[in-house]
């Protein structure tokens, strides 16, 4: 499985990047490595405004086709990522992993 992480308009720690890869490894184990995942973090309003504006986009590809797109918005990038991966895991527990 290939994992690509893109970060726009915000600083993200090495620990958060590592957490993304660990969550993607869990998906790979569950789905036997069939998926490629693009993870994009973005500060929607810019770094100068506050509020629930950190979003996490997950795009899951299976065999060269887009299988799903998941989006979550929260003030904390870790919460945004957790919720997006939780939604992805619930979706993948259905028919994509077979």
Secondary structure, 3 states (H helix, E strand, C coil): CCEEEEEECCCCCHHHHHHHHHHHHHHHHHHCCCEEEEEEEEECCCCCCCCCCEEEEEEEEECCEEEEEEEEEECCHHHHHHHHHHHHHHHHCCCCCC
